[in-house]
Structures are given as C-alpha cells and as structure tokens.
Amino acid sequence: YSWFNRWQYWNHHNVREYLSIVESGDLPVSVGICLHTQKEVGFRQLLFGIRTGIDIDAFKQKYSLAPQDYLPSEFETLEQVGLITSGHRIELTILGKMFSDEVIYYLYKREKFK
C-alpha cells in the first residue's frame, strides 16, 4: 500500500493478477480510500511513521495534534508493556520492532474516526 495526495492505495495481492494488470498498462490498484480530514491524514502518517520513529513536535506542528492525542490510552498501554518509548520522539523498542505489525494493527483497529 501507499498514499499520495490524501489517497491511500492498496495494490492487488495476487502476484499473477498484479503482473497481468501492469502488463496491460493499467495501475494494479485494488482499493483506494480518500482521507478527507487533516486528522485522518495525520493518523495515517502516524501509522506509516511509527516504524522509523516520529518526532512529536514536528508531527504536532504539521497535524495540530501530538501522535498520542489520537489514542491516548492505547499509547499509554503500548508504553506500559514496553513496545514504545516516548520523549521527544515516539520510538518502537526492540520488542516493539519485533511486533511492529501488531502495534500498527492495534492502533489502526482502535481508530475512533473511521
């Protein structure tokens, strides 16, 4: 998946189907979702950025909310169980990196403005 200009895209998962679509000259996009609000865009950036770390001040300046403001109790839980650390940046711990897909899924499934 990827995103561009407020749209999030998912490509076809089946490799043969993907290749067939590309060879026909079309884009292999299976689903596209428009992110309508700045809050939605910020949340997607949070999900995409958590693997490499998020500078809290820069994020807040761009999206008007700190990453933890989206899901405060979930971020608190992730920190309590040792999956993330926060200070000036939100970072996955070594354990969090091992379970990064699960951390992102946990946050995604609790998104309150779907």
N, C-alpha and C positions, 0 to 999 in steps of 0.2 A: 504494500500500500504506500501511498504518498499523498502529498497535498500541495495545492497550488491555488493562489488567489481565492481563498475561502472555500475551496472544494477539496474534499478528501476522497481519494480514489482507491479502489481495490482492483487488482488485476485478476484475471481468470486463474484459478489454482491448478487446473488440469494442464499439464505441460503440452500435450498434443493439441489441445484446443487453443492454448495460448499461441503456440507456434503457427498454427493454421490461420489464426486471425492476423498475426503480424505479417505472415507471408502474403495474405490477401491485401495488405496495405492499410488495414484498419488498426486502431488502438485496441489493445487487449483489456480494456476496462470492463469489469463486470458490474460494478456498483459505484455510484458517485453520490456524495452527500454534500449539500451546501451548508456551510456553517454560517448562520445568519447573524449572530451577535458577536461582539468582541469577546464576551465571556466564553462562548463556545470555541472561538479561535484560541484563546488563552489556555483553555483546558486541553485542547489537542496538543498545543505546544508543550504543555506540562507532560503529557503522556509520551510525546516523542523525545523530549529532552531529559527525562529523568535518568536514562541510562548513562548519559555523559555528564550529568550534573546541571543544576540550574542556579544561576546567580539570582538570589532573591530580590535584591534592589533593582537590577535591570529588568527582571520579569515584572515587578510591581510598577515600574515606570512605564513599561510598554502596555500592560493589560489592566492597570489600576487596581489590581489585587495581588497579594502575595500568593504563591502557589498553595500554601497551607490554608488560605482563606476559602478555597474551593471546597475542601472536605476536611475541616479541622480535626474531627475525631478520628478519621481514618489516618491522617498523617501522624497524629499522636500515637495511635496503635502501632503503625509501622516503625516509629522510632522506639517505642517501648519494647518491641520484640526484636530489635536490633537489625532491621532491614534497611533503615535510612539514618542519616545524621543530618542535622541542620545547624546552621550558624549563619554565616553569610551566604552559604550555598546549601542546597539540598543535594546530598550525595547518597548513592547506594553504598552500603557497607560491602565487605567481601561476601557476606552471606546474602545480602540484597542482590548483588550481581549474579550470584548463583541462581537466584529465584526472580530475576528481573521480569520475566514474562508474567509470573504470578502477581508481582507487585503492580504492574501496569493493569492487568486484568482486574485486580481487586479495586483499584481506583476507578477504572472505566465502568465497572458494574455498579458502582455507587454514585455515579454522576447524577446529580439532582435536577438538571435542567434539560434532560433529553427531550 
